[in-house]
Amino acid sequence: MEDIYSEIVRVLKSGTPAALATVIQVTGSSPRGEGAKFLVPKDGPTTGSVGGGCLEAEVWQGAMDSINHSRSFLMRFKLDYENMEGLICGGKVTVFVEPLQSGQGSQLDIYQRIKEMREQGESGILASVVSRGGDAVSPRGSKVLFGIGGEKWGLLSEGEAFEGQIRRWCGENSLKALRLHSFETNGQSIEILLEPIKAGPTLYIFGAGHIGQALSPLGKMADFRVVVIDDRPTFADPERFPEADEVLVESFEGAFDKLQINPQSYVVIVTRGHLHDGEVLEQAVQTTAGYIGMIGSKRKIALLFKALIEKGIKKELLDRVYAPIGLGIHSETPAEIAISIMAQVIKVRAEHANEQHPLKDF
């Protein structure tokens, strides 16, 4: 699946009328969690999802209203059979629907910068006005992006003093996750949606063989940026990995010098042999990668771990490696192994999301 911010940038550049829906509050059970996004062009296919079914159908109609009237607003749903026929989740969901503003003074610079932040491992906070005095708002002067280093893109109609108030509040409260908060200015209550911008998850696949080839499209479908690395040009060929964001021909020994590994990095080691697996593993465990998994039998893994410990790698670093890689579904074929790996990666990603680490140094 295309990264939704990349698609937002594309839509804004094209001038196509569109609206963006974001799940901002969830109570109880719901199809999607807070932060889920749904991009709805007036004409053309949608991107992302806020839950599917009749919920998404109602949000789609709300997006059309947002586009036609150039206004942002909240939509609240109770997910039961009485209120939404066919849904029995029982939870409550609030969705923020906003038109995307193209043309002069548009939001293009903001979303282009968000896309770059996520690709480059940077952080920031996006502040969007949801309502002023309880009323719906127009897109102009209603969105600002703060960078960690003090940079700013966009503006709020209330002025720089009010923007500074928002920035200070975010810093004092160590914003961990998307949050709707009310601020007061000039005797008026203004609801602001505060959204941490963090690096998007990247799946690094070391090994461009059959398993890597089967894993790459699964990673893209699960909303990962996908990078494939192999030292063989005939295997690390973009034509074999059309969905991958990058395909690198690099030695396994020197590849990490050219990669930006951070807690949003998911490293999968499926090279063509244990010597190369060991080269990658030795480097991977010394990074801050959020996930490291390596293919192989228990015997092979034990021998590799023993060799690395003898080289001075601490056992605690190896303890965080998922090996044998993947969930235990008795997989045998490359496709089945890729599915088991991707299932484990998705599980770890969800666990990390629940930890909700705050932004640092904002």
C-alpha positions in Angstrom: 0.0 0.0 0.0 1.2 3.5 -0.8 2.3 5.6 2.2 -0.7 7.8 2.9 1.5 10.9 3.2 3.0 10.3 -0.2 -0.5 10.0 -1.6 -1.6 13.2 0.1 1.3 15.0 -1.4 0.5 13.6 -4.8 -3.2 14.6 -4.5 -2.3 18.2 -3.4 0.2 18.6 -6.3 -2.5 17.4 -8.8 -5.1 19.9 -7.4 -7.7 17.2 -7.1 -10.3 18.1 -4.5 -10.0 15.7 -1.5 -10.6 15.3 2.2 -8.7 13.5 4.9 -10.4 11.5 7.7 -8.5 10.6 10.9 -9.7 8.5 13.8 -8.9 10.7 16.8 -10.7 9.0 19.7 -11.7 5.4 20.4 -13.6 4.0 23.4 -14.1 0.3 23.6 -13.8 -2.0 20.6 -13.5 -0.6 17.1 -12.1 -1.7 13.7 -9.2 0.7 13.6 -7.3 2.5 16.4 -6.5 6.2 16.9 -4.4 7.7 14.2 -5.9 5.6 11.3 -6.3 7.7 8.2 -8.6 7.6 5.2 -7.8 9.8 2.1 -10.8 10.5 0.0 -10.4 12.3 -3.4 -13.6 13.7 -4.9 -12.8 11.5 -8.0 -10.6 8.5 -7.9 -9.6 5.7 -5.5 -9.3 6.1 -1.8 -6.2 5.4 0.3 -6.1 4.0 3.8 -9.0 3.1 6.0 -10.9 4.1 9.2 -12.6 0.7 9.5 -14.4 -0.3 6.4 -18.1 -1.3 6.0 -20.9 1.1 6.8 -18.6 3.2 9.1 -16.3 4.0 6.2 -19.3 4.6 3.9 -20.6 7.3 6.3 -17.1 8.8 6.6 -16.8 8.9 2.8 -20.1 10.9 2.6 -18.8 13.2 5.3 -15.6 13.7 3.3 -17.7 14.7 0.3 -19.5 17.3 2.5 -16.2 18.5 3.7 -14.9 19.0 0.2 -18.1 20.7 -1.1 -18.3 23.1 1.8 -14.6 23.5 2.5 -15.1 22.9 6.2 -13.5 20.6 8.9 -15.7 18.8 11.4 -16.0 15.9 13.8 -18.1 12.8 13.1 -19.0 10.6 16.1 -20.2 7.0 15.9 -21.5 4.4 18.2 -20.7 1.0 16.7 -23.7 -1.1 17.5 -26.5 -2.6 15.5 -29.0 0.0 16.6 -27.0 2.9 15.4 -25.0 1.4 12.6 -26.7 -1.7 11.1 -24.2 -4.5 10.7 -21.7 -3.4 13.3 -21.6 -5.0 16.7 -18.2 -3.8 18.0 -19.9 -1.8 20.7 -17.3 0.9 20.8 -17.4 4.6 20.2 -15.3 6.3 17.5 -14.7 10.0 16.7 -13.4 10.9 13.3 -11.9 14.3 12.2 -12.7 15.1 8.6 -10.9 18.0 6.9 -10.6 19.2 3.3 -7.2 19.3 1.8 -6.3 22.8 0.6 -4.5 22.9 -2.7 -3.4 26.0 -4.7 -1.8 29.2 -3.2 -1.1 29.0 0.5 -2.0 25.4 0.5 -1.0 22.6 2.9 1.4 21.1 0.3 4.5 22.3 2.1 3.3 20.9 5.4 2.6 17.4 4.1 5.7 17.4 1.9 7.7 18.1 5.1 5.9 15.4 7.0 6.7 12.9 4.3 10.4 13.9 4.5 10.4 13.7 8.3 9.1 10.2 8.3 11.6 9.1 5.6 14.6 10.7 7.4 13.8 9.6 10.9 12.9 13.1 12.2 10.1 14.1 14.6 7.6 16.9 14.9 4.1 17.8 15.9 1.2 18.6 13.6 -1.4 20.9 15.1 -4.8 21.2 13.4 -7.7 23.4 14.4 -10.8 21.2 14.8 -13.2 23.9 16.0 -13.3 27.5 17.0 -15.9 28.3 19.6 -17.6 25.0 18.8 -17.9 25.9 15.1 -16.5 24.1 12.1 -13.5 25.7 10.5 -12.1 26.4 7.0 -8.7 25.0 6.1 -6.9 28.3 5.7 -4.9 29.3 8.8 -5.9 26.1 10.6 -2.8 23.9 10.5 0.9 24.2 11.6 3.7 21.7 11.7 6.4 22.2 14.4 9.9 20.7 14.0 12.0 19.6 16.9 14.7 22.2 16.0 12.2 25.1 16.2 11.3 25.1 12.5 7.7 25.8 11.6 5.6 25.2 8.5 2.1 26.6 8.0 0.3 29.0 10.4 -2.7 29.4 12.6 -5.0 32.4 12.2 -4.7 33.1 16.0 -1.0 34.2 15.5 2.4 33.3 16.7 1.7 33.8 20.4 -1.0 31.2 20.3 1.3 28.9 18.3 3.9 29.3 21.0 1.3 28.4 23.6 0.6 25.1 21.8 4.3 24.3 21.4 5.0 24.9 25.2 2.0 22.7 26.2 3.3 19.9 24.0 6.8 20.1 25.5 5.5 20.2 29.1 3.2 17.3 28.6 5.6 15.0 26.6 3.1 14.3 23.9 3.0 10.6 23.4 0.2 10.0 21.0 -2.5 11.8 19.0 -4.6 14.0 21.3 -7.5 16.4 21.1 -7.0 19.4 23.5 -8.8 22.6 24.1 -6.9 25.9 24.4 -8.3 29.3 25.4 -7.4 32.5 23.5 -9.2 35.9 23.4 -12.1 34.4 25.4 -12.7 31.7 22.8 -12.2 27.9 23.2 -10.3 26.3 20.3 -10.0 22.6 19.9 -6.7 21.5 18.5 -5.8 18.1 17.3 -2.1 17.4 18.2 -0.5 14.6 16.3 3.1 13.4 16.9 5.0 12.9 13.6 7.5 10.1 13.8 9.6 8.1 11.4 7.6 5.7 9.4 8.5 2.0 9.9 11.1 0.6 7.5 11.5 -3.1 6.7 15.1 -3.9 5.8 15.3 -7.2 4.0 18.8 -8.6 3.9 18.7 -11.2 1.1 17.1 -10.9 -2.3 16.4 -14.6 -2.8 13.0 -16.4 -2.9 12.0 -15.5 0.7 13.0 -11.9 0.3 11.1 -11.7 -2.9 8.0 -13.1 -1.3 8.4 -10.8 1.8 8.8 -7.5 0.0 5.2 -7.1 -1.3 3.8 -8.2 2.0 5.8 -5.5 3.7 4.5 -2.9 1.4 0.9 -4.1 1.9 1.4 -3.7 5.6 2.4 -0.1 5.2 6.2 -0.5 5.6 8.8 1.3 3.6 10.7 -1.6 2.1 14.4 -1.7 1.4 16.0 -4.8 0.0 19.8 -5.4 0.3 21.9 -8.0 -1.5 25.5 -8.2 -2.9 24.4 -9.8 -6.1 23.3 -7.4 -8.9 21.3 -10.1 -10.7 19.2 -10.7 -7.5 19.1 -7.1 -6.2 17.3 -6.0 -9.3 14.5 -3.5 -9.1 12.6 -5.4 -11.7 12.4 -8.4 -9.3 11.1 -6.0 -6.5 8.8 -3.5 -8.2 7.0 -2.6 -5.0 10.2 -2.0 -2.9 11.1 1.6 -2.1 14.8 0.9 -2.5 16.8 -2.0 -3.8 20.5 -1.8 -2.9 23.5 -3.7 -4.3 25.8 -3.6 -1.3 28.1 -6.0 0.5 26.5 -7.3 3.7 29.6 -6.3 5.7 29.4 -2.6 4.7 25.7 -2.1 4.1 24.9 -0.6 7.6 27.2 2.4 6.9 24.7 3.5 4.3 21.5 2.8 6.3 19.6 4.9 8.8 18.7 2.3 11.5 16.4 3.5 14.3 13.7 2.1 16.6 11.3 2.2 13.6 13.6 -0.1 11.7 12.7 -3.8 11.3 15.6 -5.9 10.2 15.0 -9.3 8.5 18.0 -11.5 7.8 17.4 -14.1 5.1 20.6 -14.1 3.1 21.9 -17.1 1.1 24.1 -18.6 3.8 25.0 -18.5 7.5 28.3 -16.6 6.9 26.4 -13.7 5.5 23.7 -14.0 8.1 26.3 -13.7 10.7 27.8 -10.6 9.1 24.5 -8.9 9.1 23.5 -10.0 12.6 26.7 -8.8 14.2 26.0 -5.3 12.9 22.2 -5.3 13.5 22.4 -6.2 17.2 24.5 -3.1 17.8 21.9 -0.8 16.4 18.6 0.5 17.9 16.5 -1.4 15.5 13.0 -2.2 16.9 13.0 -5.7 15.5 15.8 -8.1 14.4 14.9 -11.5 13.0 17.1 -14.2 11.5 16.2 -17.3 9.6 17.8 -20.7 10.4 17.6 -23.9 12.4 18.1 -23.8 16.1 21.5 -25.5 15.6 22.7 -22.9 13.2 21.5 -20.0 15.4 23.2 -21.5 18.5 26.5 -21.8 16.5 26.2 -18.2 15.2 25.4 -16.8 18.6 28.3 -18.7 20.2 30.7 -17.3 17.5 29.5 -13.7 18.1 29.8 -14.0 21.8 33.4 -15.2 21.4 34.0 -12.1 19.2 32.9 -9.9 22.1 29.2 -9.4 21.3 27.2 -9.2 24.6 24.7 -12.0 25.1 22.0 -9.3 26.1 22.2 -7.9 22.6 21.5 -11.4 21.1 18.7 -12.0 23.4 16.5 -9.6 21.6 16.9 -11.4 18.2 13.8 -13.3 16.9 15.4 -16.6 15.9 14.2 -18.8 14.4 12.3 -16.0 12.7 8.6 -15.8 12.2 5.5 -17.2 14.0 5.2 -20.9 14.4 2.7 -21.8 11.7 4.7 -24.9 10.3 5.6 -22.9 7.2 7.7 -24.6 4.5 7.5 -22.7 1.2 9.0 -19.3 0.6 5.6 -17.7 0.6 4.5 -19.4 3.8 7.8 -18.4 5.5 7.3 -14.8 4.3 3.8 -14.8 5.8 5.0 -16.1 9.1 7.8 -13.4 9.2 5.4 -10.6 8.3 2.9 -11.7 10.9 5.6 -11.6 13.6 6.8 -8.2 12.4 3.3 -6.8 12.5 2.8 -8.2 16.0 6.0 -6.5 17.2 5.0 -3.2 15.6 1.7 -3.2 17.4 3.4 -3.9 20.7 5.7 -1.0 20.1 2.8 1.3 19.2 1.1 0.4 22.5 4.1 1.6 24.4 3.5 5.1 23.0 7.0 6.6 23.5 6.9 10.4 23.9 8.7 12.7 21.6 12.0 13.8 23.0 13.6 17.2 23.1 10.5 19.0 21.8 
